[in-house]
Structure formats: C-alpha cells, structure tokens
C-alpha cells in the first residue's frame, strides 16, 4: 500500500487518502468517509497470452468477460487466479488492486463510464485504504484503452461505436508537424 502512495506522490498528482484500518472491505472504508459506492472503481486483473492486464470498471458493475476478451483481442483470456495475483504483488489483497498500469507494468483497459467520471475512488492495495483522485490525473501518464467493459456501458454506446474492438487509445498528444 505504501508503494502505491509513494508512486502517486512521485508522479506529483494531487490525491486524498481515505483510511479505515478496521475495514475488511473497500465499501466499509467508503461508508466511513461518506463516499457513495458509485464513486468507487474496481480493478479486475485478467490473464491473457501476454501476461496480466488490468480492467477498471465501476464498483457496482460486473466485468463482462466477452467484452474484456474483445478489448484484449484474446478469446482465451480469463480472470487471473488468486495465486497469480499473490505471486505478482504479495502486498496487495486480491480484491484491492489499484488501477495503476504504469506502476504495475500492465496494460490497462478502462470502462468508458469510469473514464467519463470527474473523480474516482479506488483501493490502494488494502480494503482499509482508499485513494480519491481526479480521473484525468489518474490516467494522465498511463497509456490506457477506453472501451466498454460492462454490459451496461456497452448497451449505452452510441450507434456506430461498436465497430472494431476498441473505442480509443488515450496517450500523450503528439506534437504538430512543422509545415514550414
């Protein structure tokens, strides 16, 4: 957990830590700090042919496995096993992974509904420590893929956006070419 906070401090982004040492679930921590669960996001770790990838979805929605496979272009991708997660990051509890792809060196896929939020709240490796951060700051330096990852988001997509397997890739803007 301290490594997550150190990473965020090192990036120089503003964030708020919401602690509750007695909490056994992130929802309990959110409730203690009067944070609606609608602001929480969940990071589901998937195992695919290249390794592990992060899927960031609203807390109160389920990751749609077919949409996750489509986003990764891997029909055999599965949720990572608890053992894989514990081996990769023993300091994180299985259900409290943060959505920090660059920190974890993992591709990150973000549900469109999460990407459209002004701020998000997520567990920082332990259920008793939540981080509240502006969404733009959270994904500022990370190349992330923004796509529908839940059935609700997929159903709400405007007509014409379901072609292909990705919505958009968010990355640093490229400098304009000099035309002089």
Secondary structure, DSSP 8 states (H G I E B T S, - for coil): -HHHHHHHHHHT--EEEEE-TT-SSHHHHHHHTT--GGGBEEEEEEEETTEEEEEEEETTS---HHHHHHHHT-TT-EE--HHHHHHH-TTS-TT---S-HHHHT-EEEEEHHHHT-SEEEEE-SSTTEEEEEEHHHHTSSS-EEEE--SHHHHHHS-TT--SSS-SEEE----------
